[in-house]
Amino acid sequence: MSEKADIGVTGLAVMGSNLARNFARHGFTVALHNRTQAKTDALMKQFGDEGAFVPTSSAEEFVAALEPPRRLLIMVKAGRPTDAVIEEFAPLLEPGDVIIDGGNAHFEDTVRRERTLRDKGIHFVGAGVSGGEEGALNGPSIMPGGSAESYVSLGPMLEQIAAKAKDGKPCTTHVGPDGAGHFVKMVHNGIEYADMQLIAEAYHLLRAVAGYTPQQIANIFRTWNTGRLNSYLIEITAEVLGHTDPDTGKPFVDVVVDQAEQKGTGRWTVQVALDLGVPVSGIAEAVFARALSGHAELRAASRHLVGPQGTTMDKNAAGVFADRVEQALYASKIVSYTQGFHQIKAGSDEYGWDIDLGAIASIWRGGCIIRAAFLDRITAAYDDRADLPSLLSDQRFADEIGAAQDDWRAVVAAAVENGVPVPGFAASLAYYDALRAEHLPASLTQAQRDFFGAHTYQRTDRPGTFHTLWGGDRTETTAG
């Protein structure tokens, strides 16, 4: 074999195939490998003329086709299948070679794999890839972790195939060591869950409370997409709502069963947030909303429960309400990103990753599912102040959410009055109110904990840790 490949891709399902084609389209020679030869043959037959491919039929042939230091991209299912591929290829590699996992691996698995391969002199890069099938082919957002040395070898290639933001910057960067890339991708997906839930709630409100048809709501979303809510998810929502089912003539959204599935990354986000002690209530409610939607028997058994009669809006009132929903959606969206970036910062501190939050916002501006116009402003906020405690500490975002809060409250109140569930809007508003509150009822909670478990408390009037001997005289003692 005379021609050596710049990079190899093993696992040629849709995402793997499209990433291989993306590399080839950008002038790289790409070695191809798949567990079953049929997928390799199919890619070559259909797309072999798109660039320089080197098809191979065995692990040994695949590795031999790669130019040292070898770069090998794994695109298989997370978990045991990824471990199996690593175990197959690692003995064939040499110190300095790079294995890249482009799947949705749990970051703790990535940390383990990176440590194991590092001991053998092999670099392991856990790279989050967002953008779906189209992004993989035409330019995704890529979130690689791993050693800085591995990025020297791999980074220039990723920067060529990644999406480009409007300012021309590639939507990829070295996120940090070992599991940092997959951690950031996990939180990205958590924000994605929240974003989608909030959009669904806005649609539900516009239909159930304001009385708009799906086609009318599609037009409202198209209008919103020309302003500050401009984003990929708003754009595709308008397309979905505007689509008519060809078989029934009904709005497409009405022929889709109202049970939303999930693959697990949103659930991981919430589980890890709990471990870190980070409040991601908006993201959590989005995960729980999908879970509840899937409990069809539970929902069917609850149809008899009584709710409010609801109200009917005239055209003018509906228009005013739609404007208020836009405010509520935008404010809740800010909260979702605030919670997500807080979790990334907490994870970075916990694991010593030193993640640049502004750089993360920057690489989410194109290619990925949550790409949105206001990520430019998030990037600017962190560029202005790298130690920003929260997005809501940025005066521009604080002013916007403050201006939206009256309408936000009115929308949540209207949802409650009409019996429309809005867990995302309500949880985001509660988070906002909890942050701005001078006092929280947590003082009572801690006092209760001291009463039944002697868990102690701190006082507002003097330093120290205290415990009350709860009895007739209620004696207070200094603890610790």
C-alpha positions, 0 to 999 in steps of 0.5 A: 500500500503506497498511499498513507492516510492522514486519519482513519475512521472505524465505525462507518454508520451515518456519523462515522461515514459523514465525518470520513467524507468531511475529512476527505472533502477537505483534502485529507486522505482517510483510511476506512474500517468497519467491523462488517466489510459491507459498510466500507464497500457501500461508502466507497461505492456511493462516495468514493469519488469525493476524495482520497479514501483507503478502504481496509478490511482488517485492523492490521491493514487499517493501522498500517494504512495510517501515517505516523503518528497515527490518528484513529477516530472511533465512531461506535456505540458508547460503553462496551463497544468502544472499549472493545475497539480500543482493546482491538487497536491499542496493541497495534499502535505505537507511542505518540499515536492518537485514538479519538473517541467521537461518540457520546461517551460518559466522561468518567469512561473517557478519564479511565481510558485516557489514563490507561492508554497514557501509560502505554504512550498512546494519546486518547482524545474524547471528542464531543461532536454535535450537529447530527448527520448534517453537521458531521458532513458539513461542519460540526461543533467539536469538543476535544479533550485530551493532552495538549500534545495530542491537539497539536497533532489533531487540532489543525485537522479538526479546525478545517472540518469544523463549522465556522462561526460568522466571524470565520473562527472554527467551532472547535478548541482544545477543551482540556485534559482527559474527560473535559471534552466529553463533559462539555458535550454532556452539558451541551446536550443537557442545555439542548434538552432544556432548550427543546422543552422550553420551545415545546412549552411555548408552542403548547401555550400558544396553542392551548391558551392563545388558540393559535393553529400549528401553522400560525405558530410556525409563522410566529416562530419564523418571526422570532427567528429573525430576532434575538431568539434566532437559532437552529432549534427555533428554525427547525421548530417552524419547519416542523409546525408548518408541515402537513402530514401527507397521509391525513392532511393533519398538522404533522405535530398532531400525528406524532405520538406525544412521547419523547425519547432520550438517549441518556446524555441529559440524564447524565447531566442531571446526575453529575450536577447532583454529584457536584451540588450544582442547581440545574433545575431547568435542565432537570425538568426537561429530562423529567418532562420527557420521562413523564411523557413516556409513562403512557399508562400512568397518564391514561390512568390520570385522565379523570383528574380535574383541571380548570376550565380555561379561557378563550382569548380574542385576536388582540389578547392572543397577540399580546400573549404571544409577545409575552411568551417570547419574553418568557422563552428568552428569559428561560433560555438565558437561565438554561445556559446560565445553569449549564455554564455553572455546571461546566465551571464546577466540573472544571474546578472539581477535575482541574481542567481549567476550561475557558467558558468563553471559548466553549460559548464560541465553539457552540456558535456554529455546527451544534444543535444549540447554536444560536445568535445570542452565543455571540453575546455569551462569548463576549460576556466571558471575554469581558470577564473570564471570572464571571460568576454567572451569566446573570452577573453580566449587566446586559443579560441581567437587564434583559431578563429583568425587562422580561420578568413581568411578562415571564410571570404573567405567562407562568400564571396564565399556564397555571390558570389554564392547567397547562404544564410548564415545568421548564418556564416555572423552574427557570423563574423559580431559579431566577427568584431564588438567586435574587432573593435576600433570604431563602427558607433554607434557614428553616430547613437547616433548623429542622435538620438540627432539631431531628439530626443535630446537624448544627447551623450557623448564625446570622449575628456571630461566627461559629457553628452551633447546635440547640439542645431541643427540649424544655430549655432549648439550650444552644451550644457551640459545636465543633 
